[in-house]
Amino acid sequence: MKRNDHQGELRIYLRRIRIKDKTCDGSLYAEDGTRICDTAEATPYMLEPGEYTLASKSRLIQKGNGVYALRTPTIYVGTYLVPGVVKCSAQAYDRLYQRIKKARQRGRKVVLVVEND
């Protein structure tokens, strides 16, 4: 992970570590490299690597468990259980949401940086 000084931005890094036909697993990291939580995505609907600004009404990151029924680009957060499934999703989402909310209150833009390992 590269750390660049992006004034006025909170950058959250999604590092994908296991990409299979139907599921994709990874982790979210803070700008300083601190691991925030694990992620699960449906491979056919995952975002391309790049940078995405998270709008206040963004539904990109959500709470949920298994990705097998997803039909949209959605990133479930939580603790890895098995490929495509996370547990303790509500707790992870609530912690992440508080971090994002505080950044926005401080006038910072929130950017998700998606990286494939």
Backbone bond lengths (Angstrom), bond angles and torsions (degrees), N, CA, C in turn:
res aa  C-N    CA-C-N  psi(-1)  N-CA   C-N-CA  omega(-1)  CA-C   N-CA-C  phi
1 M - - - 1.431 - - 1.513 109.81 -
2 K 1.293 116.50 129.55 1.451 121.00 177.36 1.506 108.59 -92.10
3 R 1.316 115.42 138.72 1.457 118.96 175.35 1.519 107.86 -107.59
4 N 1.292 116.50 110.48 1.455 122.19 174.56 1.515 107.42 -109.41
5 D 1.304 116.45 147.73 1.454 119.36 177.53 1.517 108.96 -80.19
6 H 1.293 115.59 107.25 1.463 122.18 177.54 1.511 106.45 -112.77
7 Q 1.310 115.93 92.80 1.451 121.63 -178.05 1.525 109.71 -60.26
8 G 1.308 115.47 135.51 1.453 120.38 176.06 1.509 114.46 78.09
9 E 1.331 118.06 12.94 1.467 121.01 -179.89 1.522 110.84 -127.65
10 L 1.322 115.17 142.95 1.456 122.19 165.53 1.517 105.16 -102.31
11 R 1.311 117.00 116.26 1.460 121.36 -179.03 1.515 109.05 -104.44
12 I 1.336 115.95 125.20 1.457 123.30 176.99 1.520 106.38 -114.74
13 Y 1.317 116.08 129.20 1.462 121.39 -175.59 1.522 110.66 -103.64
14 L 1.338 116.53 127.62 1.466 122.88 172.80 1.515 106.89 -102.81
15 R 1.322 116.11 111.41 1.464 121.12 176.60 1.527 107.71 -105.50
16 R 1.325 115.44 114.50 1.471 121.19 178.34 1.520 108.80 -84.40
17 I 1.321 115.96 131.16 1.465 119.37 -175.79 1.523 113.34 -116.90
18 R 1.316 117.75 -20.20 1.461 120.43 -177.80 1.526 108.02 -141.41
19 I 1.332 116.37 104.77 1.466 120.88 -179.95 1.527 107.89 -112.40
20 K 1.322 115.98 117.04 1.470 122.72 178.43 1.525 108.66 -116.93
21 D 1.333 117.67 -175.29 1.461 121.64 -177.89 1.530 113.13 -59.99
22 K 1.315 117.61 -44.13 1.460 121.26 -174.31 1.518 114.28 -108.64
23 T 1.330 117.33 -25.23 1.464 120.06 -175.39 1.523 111.85 -129.52
24 C 1.319 114.09 156.18 1.457 121.76 177.71 1.528 107.39 -138.67
25 D 1.322 116.58 128.75 1.454 121.37 -179.60 1.520 109.56 -118.69
26 G 1.307 116.06 148.46 1.451 120.70 179.88 1.512 111.07 -163.27
27 S 1.319 115.30 -161.85 1.465 122.14 178.49 1.517 109.54 -143.68
28 L 1.328 115.42 151.54 1.455 122.19 173.14 1.516 108.65 -98.70
29 Y 1.336 116.24 139.54 1.457 122.86 -179.89 1.522 110.02 -128.99
30 A 1.325 115.43 147.94 1.460 121.57 174.20 1.520 109.14 -79.45
31 E 1.310 116.31 173.24 1.467 122.26 -179.22 1.526 112.52 -58.64
32 D 1.325 116.47 -32.92 1.466 119.91 -177.88 1.524 113.01 -86.71
33 G 1.340 117.66 4.34 1.454 121.60 178.28 1.519 114.39 93.83
34 T 1.327 117.56 -1.16 1.463 121.67 178.26 1.518 109.98 -69.88
35 R 1.337 116.34 129.91 1.454 121.07 178.72 1.525 109.30 -72.21
36 I 1.340 116.59 131.60 1.457 121.86 179.97 1.530 110.51 -95.50
37 C 1.341 116.63 -53.51 1.465 121.07 -178.87 1.530 109.26 -169.00
38 D 1.329 115.56 175.37 1.460 121.74 175.84 1.523 109.32 -90.63
39 T 1.328 115.58 163.40 1.465 121.45 179.72 1.526 110.58 -134.48
40 A 1.332 115.08 158.31 1.467 122.28 173.97 1.524 107.33 -140.71
41 E 1.336 115.45 137.91 1.461 121.68 179.23 1.522 109.37 -138.92
42 A 1.339 116.47 158.17 1.458 122.50 171.73 1.532 106.61 -86.97
43 T 1.316 117.85 117.06 1.470 122.16 -174.77 1.528 113.63 -53.17
44 P 1.336 120.12 -43.90 1.469 118.12 -178.16 1.534 114.08 -63.01
45 Y 1.330 117.52 -18.20 1.469 121.06 -175.08 1.532 112.91 -118.02
46 M 1.317 118.24 10.64 1.468 119.25 -176.14 1.526 111.35 -74.91
47 L 1.324 114.90 154.41 1.462 121.56 179.39 1.519 110.96 -70.62
48 E 1.312 115.33 150.11 1.468 120.69 172.95 1.527 108.33 -69.84
49 P 1.336 118.46 151.53 1.470 119.76 174.45 1.528 110.14 -56.96
50 G 1.316 115.42 140.41 1.463 120.54 -178.88 1.514 110.49 156.64
51 E 1.323 115.55 -165.27 1.456 122.00 -178.77 1.523 109.33 -113.96
52 Y 1.331 115.85 135.08 1.453 122.67 -178.24 1.523 109.41 -131.86
53 T 1.317 116.90 125.91 1.462 121.10 175.64 1.520 108.18 -79.83
54 L 1.324 116.04 128.40 1.460 120.74 179.47 1.521 108.73 -90.13
55 A 1.322 116.00 107.38 1.461 121.64 177.38 1.526 108.90 -71.93
56 S 1.313 116.66 162.04 1.468 120.23 -177.06 1.525 112.29 -62.44
57 K 1.298 117.92 -27.10 1.475 121.56 179.83 1.530 111.79 -100.04
58 S 1.325 117.86 14.03 1.459 122.08 -176.77 1.526 111.42 -63.63
59 R 1.314 115.85 134.19 1.464 121.64 176.86 1.529 110.15 -110.39
60 L 1.302 116.34 20.68 1.456 121.85 -177.22 1.527 111.68 -67.94
61 I 1.325 116.69 -44.44 1.464 121.72 178.21 1.518 107.16 -103.45
62 Q 1.343 115.50 127.02 1.462 120.16 -175.38 1.516 111.03 -140.98
63 K 1.331 114.36 168.84 1.459 119.85 170.45 1.521 107.63 -92.57
64 G 1.303 115.65 144.05 1.453 121.98 -179.44 1.515 108.36 171.11
65 N 1.309 117.70 172.96 1.459 119.70 -175.20 1.520 113.40 -109.99
66 G 1.327 116.98 -67.06 1.459 120.15 -176.08 1.511 112.02 -110.03
67 V 1.318 116.70 145.22 1.468 121.96 -173.16 1.525 113.94 -94.69
68 Y 1.314 117.77 0.11 1.466 119.54 -170.87 1.523 114.21 -64.70
69 A 1.326 119.17 -23.57 1.464 121.22 -179.88 1.530 112.39 -97.84
70 L 1.321 118.24 -1.71 1.466 120.71 -178.31 1.523 111.71 -67.60
71 R 1.323 115.36 141.75 1.462 121.51 176.87 1.523 111.25 -131.49
72 T 1.328 116.71 15.51 1.463 123.00 179.62 1.527 108.68 -139.07
73 P 1.330 117.79 160.86 1.468 119.92 175.80 1.531 109.67 -67.08
74 T 1.311 116.30 103.72 1.460 122.78 -178.82 1.514 108.28 -137.03
75 I 1.326 115.97 138.93 1.458 121.90 177.69 1.518 107.62 -114.62
76 Y 1.330 116.84 113.26 1.463 120.97 174.74 1.520 108.27 -85.55
77 V 1.319 116.57 138.25 1.464 121.87 178.59 1.517 109.44 -112.95
78 G 1.331 116.12 152.32 1.457 121.86 179.55 1.508 110.36 162.46
79 T 1.336 114.78 -147.23 1.459 122.56 177.69 1.521 107.95 -114.31
80 Y 1.328 117.22 126.93 1.469 122.21 -177.74 1.528 110.94 -54.30
81 L 1.339 116.65 133.99 1.462 122.20 175.75 1.529 109.86 -116.74
82 V 1.314 116.83 -61.83 1.468 124.36 174.55 1.530 105.82 -144.03
83 P 1.345 119.01 167.60 1.469 118.92 -179.43 1.522 112.85 -51.18
84 G 1.343 115.03 126.57 1.457 121.29 178.04 1.515 115.46 81.86
85 V 1.329 117.64 4.18 1.469 120.90 -177.00 1.525 109.88 -134.37
86 V 1.342 115.40 132.73 1.468 121.55 173.57 1.521 108.68 -121.94
87 K 1.326 116.00 153.32 1.465 121.52 175.01 1.524 107.91 -117.37
88 C 1.308 116.99 170.79 1.473 123.44 -179.34 1.532 110.61 54.81
89 S 1.302 116.27 38.18 1.452 121.89 -174.71 1.528 112.64 -67.38
90 A 1.317 117.66 -41.31 1.466 120.33 -177.74 1.527 110.94 -62.01
91 Q 1.325 117.66 -41.93 1.465 120.87 179.81 1.530 110.99 -64.59
92 A 1.323 116.75 -45.01 1.470 120.56 179.89 1.525 110.40 -64.33
93 Y 1.322 117.24 -42.62 1.458 121.57 179.89 1.526 110.73 -62.80
94 D 1.331 116.34 -44.87 1.463 120.16 -178.75 1.526 111.62 -62.60
95 R 1.343 118.03 -40.49 1.475 121.25 177.72 1.530 110.24 -65.23
96 L 1.316 116.37 -44.54 1.467 120.71 179.57 1.527 110.69 -64.36
97 Y 1.320 117.00 -43.11 1.456 121.54 179.83 1.532 110.78 -60.71
98 Q 1.328 117.80 -40.79 1.463 121.03 178.75 1.528 110.90 -63.17
99 R 1.325 116.33 -40.07 1.466 120.86 177.64 1.530 110.68 -62.42
100 I 1.328 115.90 -44.88 1.462 121.21 179.80 1.531 110.56 -66.51
101 K 1.321 116.70 -42.86 1.467 121.62 179.96 1.530 111.29 -60.30
102 K 1.334 116.93 -44.66 1.470 120.45 179.26 1.523 111.15 -63.48
103 A 1.323 116.52 -40.05 1.469 120.23 178.88 1.524 110.15 -62.19
104 R 1.322 116.73 -44.06 1.474 120.19 179.93 1.523 111.14 -65.58
105 Q 1.340 117.08 -38.03 1.467 120.14 178.11 1.526 110.95 -63.10
106 R 1.322 116.20 -28.49 1.465 121.32 178.12 1.522 111.91 -87.40
107 G 1.337 116.34 6.31 1.457 120.73 176.62 1.514 114.83 81.50
108 R 1.333 117.08 17.98 1.460 120.26 -179.54 1.525 111.13 -94.43
109 K 1.310 115.84 145.14 1.457 122.73 173.63 1.530 107.01 -83.73
110 V 1.336 117.38 142.82 1.462 122.05 -180.00 1.519 109.05 -104.93
111 V 1.341 115.63 123.61 1.466 122.06 -176.88 1.523 109.29 -121.97
112 L 1.333 115.96 128.51 1.458 121.89 174.00 1.524 107.77 -97.43
113 V 1.317 116.99 123.76 1.463 122.49 179.07 1.531 106.89 -106.49
114 V 1.318 117.05 115.49 1.460 122.76 -177.32 1.529 108.87 -97.68
115 E 1.350 115.69 125.46 1.466 121.88 -179.59 1.525 109.59 -130.31
116 N 1.314 117.37 134.69 1.454 121.66 171.66 1.519 107.71 -95.41
117 D 1.334 117.33 134.01 1.452 121.63 178.62 1.516 111.70 -69.24
